[in-house]
């Protein structure tokens, strides 16, 4: 699984002009599920996202997690994180998981975050979404569960 995690002041996602998820201070997680990913990938990534120390303490050092801050997460599915653009001009998405498997692991990831005590909002799986956010820092972190093991 891959994620682009951003520290945000606020974030929201809309589908066809209707807001389906929104958070205040917290993390925006774009989540991609790859072919061959499993529950271990979701567990590792959820633990890492919830506990990653990317928020500043009183001394201005990044020593606090979104959990420490009492923040929330907005999780947006994004299969394009598995795009392969090495050849030609049209990316291939053959490394992305099939939709049924991706949906199941996406939902597992969301529940794992909630299980850690994090408030979680989501986008709509397989929908075209409009995402708005204010990145604080900016802080943007790339996570890949395959680089963890």
PyMOL commands that set and color helices and strands:
alter all, ss='L'
color gray80, all
select helices_A, chain A and resi 39-51+66-69+79-82+99-115+145-147
alter helices_A, ss='H'
color red, helices_A
select strands_A, chain A and resi 2-15+18-23+26-32+55-56+62-64+72-77+119-122+129-144
alter strands_A, ss='S'
color yellow, strands_A
deselect
rebuild
show_as cartoon
